[in-house]
């Protein structure tokens, strides 16, 4: 996988990280713990795509 494709995957995951983090924060009643869990799961998923 070339560098431009890896960067494209990271950009593709950056939007859900920003928007989804706000949605999770709102739905959880302002708890940062759920936002961190969401972000870590998203990071692991993106890392899995980048690693292969």
Long-range contacts (C-beta under 8 A, 24 or more apart in sequence): 1-50, 1-52, 6-50, 9-46, 9-49, 9-50, 10-46, 10-50, 13-42, 13-45, 13-46, 16-42, 17-42, 17-43
